Amino acid sequence: MDEKIFVTKAFMPPIEEYVAEIQGLWDTHIITNMGAKHKELEKKLNEYLQVKNISLMVNGHMALELAIQAMNLSGEVITTPFTFASTTHAIVRNGLTPIFCDINPETFTIDVDKIENLITDRTSAIVPVHVYGNICDVEKIDIIARKYGLKVIYDAAHAFGEFYKGIGVGNFGDASMFSFHATKVFNTIEGGAVCFNSEEFGLDLYRLKNFGIRNPEKVDYVGSNAKMNEFQAAMGLCNLRYVDAEIAKRKKVYERYIELLEDVSGIQLMKLNPDVKYNYAYFPVVFNEEFGATRNEVFDALAKENIYSRKYFYPLTNTYDCFHGKYDVEMTPEALRISKRVLTLPMASDLEDENIVKICTIIKKVSER
Ligand SMILES: *Cc1c(COP(=O)(O)O)cnc(C)c1O
């Protein structure tokens, strides 16, 4: 087989549609700095995500880093190591100390029963992750945050377009970050956004996004630069027209995987919450002891057939070389166990049934060896 199957595949609109969307830019020559496309996408996403406020950013990481910065935090931030590098890096790059909380082994999100034990008088915020699009226990987190006066910034990079009990996920906490990276369910090539409730926070965030420039003669904040440009926004405007159809197709792929894998002994699938409207971004599989083969054996068997799954999220961020053993991985035993056993399978709206069957057949064969 020559065809390679990857874990994600960037969605691209028909090229004519993108060309039509960017055509006008050659008249105005306004290709960045919160131009017309930027404003239009901001408005459309505000409606689509059903959030109060949204600010578009050059990428998801800067969105998260600046959202944390705009909170004016100090000391310690409680988060999880079962995530992409960006979450932990955004905390550390803000001069804050990440305190790693374990995850719930069924949902892979932060274990809310273990948060309070980690709170000290230095704790200023919680940065939980809606990992694989699984929504954290937002109610419990809200109660804890209020009790101790903590800010909550959600890494919602995986949760684009999701709703919990009918509420857009971008509404929870003090702010939520979305990623519009090429590999995500909705992309603007690279891109991201912060959703938030407080107008005052929005002003601080805006200054961080644009050098702290209030007006051409007044700069009152040592800001950064994280503006989404017009070509990114144009891609977003095109892709937004297709995203519902894409999610519907992903759902079919997702359900087919479940059908083929749910009864396999030793295979643990992600526990879905009936209160969540999902985007079906990822299909993680945990290979437990009874499966009879390791995650790495499955990974290799698939790779041999040109099928590229990902060991998402391995290694845990609290074991990264850049932290020089500073964090004790024994603090997060469930995250450690899951990270050694999990594999995310190829997930794309156009993944053919024949290939889904093939992937599942290879997986089952590994356990029978
Ligand atoms: C993709 C991702 C990010 C970063 O987003 P970018 O747009 O790639 O910068 C942050 N957190 C998580 C969990 C992600 O998957």
The ligand as a MOL file (V3000), in Angstrom:
LIG
                    3D

  0  0  0     0  0            999 V3000
M  V30 BEGIN CTAB
M  V30 COUNTS 15 15 0 0 0
M  V30 BEGIN ATOM
M  V30 1 C -2.6130 22.4710 19.6250 0
M  V30 2 C -2.5550 22.6650 21.0890 0
M  V30 3 C -2.1030 23.8560 21.6760 0
M  V30 4 C -1.4020 24.9470 20.9370 0
M  V30 5 O -2.0540 25.4380 19.8570 0
M  V30 6 P -1.2560 25.9690 18.5670 0
M  V30 7 O -2.3250 26.5850 17.7600 0
M  V30 8 O -0.6320 24.7700 17.9160 0
M  V30 9 O -0.2360 26.9500 19.0160 0
M  V30 10 C -2.2370 23.9970 23.0530 0
M  V30 11 N -2.7370 23.0220 23.8170 0
M  V30 12 C -3.1380 21.8470 23.3040 0
M  V30 13 C -3.7180 20.8090 24.2160 0
M  V30 14 C -3.0310 21.6100 21.9340 0
M  V30 15 O -3.3890 20.4240 21.4330 0
M  V30 END ATOM
M  V30 BEGIN BOND
M  V30 1 1 1 2
M  V30 2 1 2 3
M  V30 3 2 2 14
M  V30 4 1 3 4
M  V30 5 2 3 10
M  V30 6 1 4 5
M  V30 7 1 5 6
M  V30 8 2 6 7
M  V30 9 1 6 8
M  V30 10 1 6 9
M  V30 11 1 10 11
M  V30 12 2 11 12
M  V30 13 1 12 13
M  V30 14 1 12 14
M  V30 15 1 14 15
M  V30 END BOND
M  V30 END CTAB
M  END
